[in-house]
């Protein structure tokens, strides 16, 4: 059992040295978002679209996101 513990300790030390020498690998995340390329006039929006914007703003305020 002692040999196994020593081997595990060596592997942990090697990993830490490699991380320190070469850096940790970059983490990648796929982010999807809706983006409007051109702003829309409020006058061209339907009442439903305007109410959705208002409700979304209330939710963000309640969650402390604003």
OpenMM code with the backbone's topology and positions (N, CA, C; nanometers):
from openmm import Vec3, app, unit

residues = "UNK UNK UNK UNK UNK UNK UNK UNK UNK UNK UNK UNK UNK UNK UNK UNK UNK UNK UNK UNK UNK UNK UNK UNK UNK UNK UNK UNK UNK UNK UNK UNK UNK UNK UNK UNK UNK UNK UNK UNK UNK UNK UNK UNK UNK UNK UNK UNK UNK UNK UNK UNK UNK UNK UNK UNK UNK UNK UNK UNK UNK UNK UNK UNK UNK UNK".split()
positions = [
    Vec3(0.0831, -0.1195, 0.0000),
    Vec3(0.0000, 0.0000, 0.0000),
    Vec3(0.0866, 0.1245, 0.0000),
    Vec3(0.1990, 0.1163, 0.0678),
    Vec3(0.2883, 0.2314, 0.0770),
    Vec3(0.3369, 0.2736, -0.0615),
    Vec3(0.3657, 0.1761, -0.1466),
    Vec3(0.4137, 0.2054, -0.2805),
    Vec3(0.3074, 0.2820, -0.3602),
    Vec3(0.1811, 0.2442, -0.3454),
    Vec3(0.0713, 0.3109, -0.4155),
    Vec3(0.0560, 0.4559, -0.3725),
    Vec3(0.0706, 0.4817, -0.2442),
    Vec3(0.0603, 0.6187, -0.1930),
    Vec3(0.1737, 0.7047, -0.2469),
    Vec3(0.2959, 0.6477, -0.2525),
    Vec3(0.4106, 0.7220, -0.3032),
    Vec3(0.3912, 0.7542, -0.4515),
    Vec3(0.3370, 0.6587, -0.5259),
    Vec3(0.3131, 0.6803, -0.6690),
    Vec3(0.2085, 0.7897, -0.6901),
    Vec3(0.1032, 0.7881, -0.6101),
    Vec3(-0.0008, 0.8906, -0.6190),
    Vec3(0.0567, 1.0277, -0.5868),
    Vec3(0.1398, 1.0344, -0.4849),
    Vec3(0.2030, 1.1613, -0.4465),
    Vec3(0.2912, 1.2124, -0.5595),
    Vec3(0.3654, 1.1230, -0.6235),
    Vec3(0.4506, 1.1635, -0.7350),
    Vec3(0.3675, 1.2177, -0.8501),
    Vec3(0.2561, 1.1521, -0.8817),
    Vec3(0.1708, 1.1978, -0.9920),
    Vec3(0.1108, 1.3351, -0.9630),
    Vec3(0.0698, 1.3570, -0.8403),
    Vec3(0.0151, 1.4875, -0.8017),
    Vec3(0.1233, 1.5948, -0.8160),
    Vec3(0.2452, 1.5648, -0.7720),
    Vec3(0.3557, 1.6608, -0.7810),
    Vec3(0.3888, 1.6912, -0.9268),
    Vec3(0.3903, 1.5883, -1.0108),
    Vec3(0.4189, 1.6089, -1.1533),
    Vec3(0.3128, 1.6971, -1.2174),
    Vec3(0.1867, 1.6705, -1.1866),
    Vec3(0.0780, 1.7505, -1.2433),
    Vec3(0.0906, 1.8968, -1.2013),
    Vec3(0.1226, 1.9206, -1.0739),
    Vec3(0.1372, 2.0585, -1.0255),
    Vec3(0.2541, 2.1291, -1.0938),
    Vec3(0.3643, 2.0586, -1.1130),
    Vec3(0.4792, 2.1188, -1.1817),
    Vec3(0.4463, 2.1515, -1.3272),
    Vec3(0.3779, 2.0601, -1.3944),
    Vec3(0.3405, 2.0867, -1.5330),
    Vec3(0.2432, 2.2037, -1.5434),
    Vec3(0.1462, 2.2100, -1.4522),
    Vec3(0.0523, 2.3225, -1.4519),
    Vec3(0.1262, 2.4536, -1.4299),
    Vec3(0.2239, 2.4517, -1.3421),
    Vec3(0.2993, 2.5719, -1.3127),
    Vec3(0.3886, 2.6110, -1.4313),
    Vec3(0.4500, 2.5126, -1.4950),
    Vec3(0.5430, 2.5397, -1.6043),
    Vec3(0.4742, 2.5765, -1.7348),
    Vec3(0.3667, 2.5063, -1.7682),
    Vec3(0.3011, 2.5276, -1.8967),
    Vec3(0.1657, 2.5969, -1.8840),
    Vec3(0.1192, 2.6145, -1.7641),
    Vec3(-0.0122, 2.6752, -1.7440),
    Vec3(-0.1220, 2.5710, -1.7569),
    Vec3(-0.2321, 2.6037, -1.7007),
    Vec3(-0.3458, 2.5128, -1.7090),
    Vec3(-0.4104, 2.5279, -1.8459),
    Vec3(-0.4756, 2.4248, -1.8958),
    Vec3(-0.5411, 2.4359, -2.0259),
    Vec3(-0.6559, 2.5363, -2.0200),
    Vec3(-0.6761, 2.6044, -2.1316),
    Vec3(-0.7831, 2.7035, -2.1386),
    Vec3(-0.9189, 2.6343, -2.1313),
    Vec3(-1.0117, 2.6976, -2.0628),
    Vec3(-1.1476, 2.6461, -2.0546),
    Vec3(-1.2317, 2.7172, -2.1599),
    Vec3(-1.3109, 2.6403, -2.2305),
    Vec3(-1.3949, 2.6970, -2.3349),
    Vec3(-1.5411, 2.6767, -2.2979),
    Vec3(-1.6223, 2.7757, -2.3300),
    Vec3(-1.7657, 2.7652, -2.3036),
    Vec3(-1.8414, 2.8115, -2.4269),
    Vec3(-1.9451, 2.7392, -2.4609),
    Vec3(-2.0310, 2.7801, -2.5714),
    Vec3(-2.1397, 2.8700, -2.5150),
    Vec3(-2.1433, 2.9923, -2.5640),
    Vec3(-2.2416, 3.0894, -2.5166),
    Vec3(-2.3282, 3.1305, -2.6338),
    Vec3(-2.4574, 3.1152, -2.6146),
    Vec3(-2.5510, 3.1541, -2.7193),
    Vec3(-2.6346, 3.2699, -2.6673),
    Vec3(-2.6509, 3.3685, -2.7506),
    Vec3(-2.7265, 3.4850, -2.7097),
    Vec3(-2.7956, 3.5449, -2.8308),
    Vec3(-2.9100, 3.6034, -2.8064),
    Vec3(-2.9793, 3.6733, -2.9137),
    Vec3(-2.9293, 3.8173, -2.9170),
    Vec3(-2.8855, 3.8591, -3.0345),
    Vec3(-2.8335, 3.9942, -3.0489),
    Vec3(-2.9039, 4.0596, -3.1665),
    Vec3(-2.9596, 4.1758, -3.1407),
    Vec3(-3.0185, 4.2525, -3.2494),
    Vec3(-2.9112, 4.3450, -3.3046),
    Vec3(-2.8962, 4.3423, -3.4347),
    Vec3(-2.7915, 4.4233, -3.4951),
    Vec3(-2.8343, 4.5684, -3.5113),
    Vec3(-2.9636, 4.5907, -3.5260),
    Vec3(-3.0115, 4.7284, -3.5400),
    Vec3(-3.1167, 4.7540, -3.4339),
    Vec3(-3.1063, 4.8674, -3.3653),
    Vec3(-3.2080, 4.8988, -3.2641),
    Vec3(-3.3438, 4.9233, -3.3293),
    Vec3(-3.4481, 4.8817, -3.2587),
    Vec3(-3.5841, 4.9018, -3.3096),
    Vec3(-3.6473, 5.0203, -3.2394),
    Vec3(-3.7293, 5.0888, -3.3101),
    Vec3(-3.8043, 5.1999, -3.2517),
    Vec3(-3.9138, 5.1434, -3.1620),
    Vec3(-3.9333, 5.2066, -3.0490),
    Vec3(-4.0391, 5.1646, -2.9567),
    Vec3(-4.1748, 5.1750, -3.0251),
    Vec3(-4.1891, 5.2694, -3.1121),
    Vec3(-4.3178, 5.2885, -3.1812),
    Vec3(-4.3516, 5.1730, -3.2748),
    Vec3(-4.2508, 5.0985, -3.3201),
    Vec3(-4.2776, 4.9879, -3.4117),
    Vec3(-4.3033, 4.8567, -3.3373),
    Vec3(-4.2876, 4.8553, -3.2045),
    Vec3(-4.3072, 4.7340, -3.1260),
    Vec3(-4.4532, 4.7156, -3.0898),
    Vec3(-4.4925, 4.5882, -3.0775),
    Vec3(-4.6295, 4.5588, -3.0354),
    Vec3(-4.6399, 4.5746, -2.8835),
    Vec3(-4.7626, 4.5809, -2.8356),
    Vec3(-4.7843, 4.5907, -2.6909),
    Vec3(-4.7250, 4.4690, -2.6192),
    Vec3(-4.7361, 4.3517, -2.6795),
    Vec3(-4.6821, 4.2298, -2.6196),
    Vec3(-4.5301, 4.2388, -2.6056),
    Vec3(-4.4623, 4.2899, -2.7079),
    Vec3(-4.3171, 4.3041, -2.7014),
    Vec3(-4.2763, 4.4031, -2.5928),
    Vec3(-4.3493, 4.5121, -2.5824),
    Vec3(-4.3189, 4.6119, -2.4796),
    Vec3(-4.3427, 4.5562, -2.3395),
    Vec3(-4.4518, 4.4809, -2.3212),
    Vec3(-4.4797, 4.4207, -2.1908),
    Vec3(-4.3722, 4.3181, -2.1546),
    Vec3(-4.3209, 4.2447, -2.2527),
    Vec3(-4.2154, 4.1469, -2.2275),
    Vec3(-4.0884, 4.2177, -2.1792),
    Vec3(-4.0555, 4.3304, -2.2395),
    Vec3(-3.9378, 4.4073, -2.1974),
    Vec3(-3.9558, 4.4577, -2.0544),
    Vec3(-4.0744, 4.5047, -2.0233),
    Vec3(-4.1023, 4.5550, -1.8882),
    Vec3(-4.0913, 4.4421, -1.7865),
    Vec3(-4.1517, 4.3252, -1.8157),
    Vec3(-4.1472, 4.2121, -1.7234),
    Vec3(-4.0044, 4.1608, -1.7051),
    Vec3(-3.9277, 4.1578, -1.8128),
    Vec3(-3.7888, 4.1134, -1.8039),
    Vec3(-3.7087, 4.2090, -1.7151),
    Vec3(-3.7344, 4.3381, -1.7285),
    Vec3(-3.6660, 4.4368, -1.6436),
    Vec3(-3.7033, 4.4217, -1.4970),
    Vec3(-3.8306, 4.3925, -1.4699),
    Vec3(-3.8717, 4.3708, -1.3303),
    Vec3(-3.8027, 4.2486, -1.2715),
    Vec3(-3.7937, 4.1415, -1.3507),
    Vec3(-3.7274, 4.0191, -1.3038),
    Vec3(-3.5811, 4.0424, -1.2754),
    Vec3(-3.5132, 4.1178, -1.3600),
    Vec3(-3.3716, 4.1468, -1.3373),
    Vec3(-3.3524, 4.2309, -1.2126),
    Vec3(-3.4415, 4.3248, -1.1895),
    Vec3(-3.4304, 4.4106, -1.0704),
    Vec3(-3.4515, 4.3297, -0.9435),
    Vec3(-3.5495, 4.2375, -0.9464),
    Vec3(-3.5776, 4.1540, -0.8291),
    Vec3(-3.4623, 4.0583, -0.7997),
    Vec3(-3.3938, 4.0136, -0.9038),
    Vec3(-3.2816, 3.9217, -0.8860),
    Vec3(-3.1512, 3.9932, -0.8606),
    Vec3(-3.1526, 4.1251, -0.8566),
    Vec3(-3.0329, 4.2020, -0.8291),
    Vec3(-2.9363, 4.2067, -0.9457),
    Vec3(-2.9850, 4.1827, -1.0674),
    Vec3(-2.8975, 4.1803, -1.1837),
    Vec3(-2.8749, 4.3196, -1.2415),
    Vec3(-2.9525, 4.4146, -1.1986),
    Vec3(-2.9400, 4.5503, -1.2554),
    Vec3(-2.8541, 4.6352, -1.1657),
] * unit.nanometer
topology = app.Topology()
chain = topology.addChain("A")
for resn in residues:
    res = topology.addResidue(resn, chain)
    for name in ("N", "CA", "C"):
        topology.addAtom(name, app.Element.getBySymbol(name[0]), res)
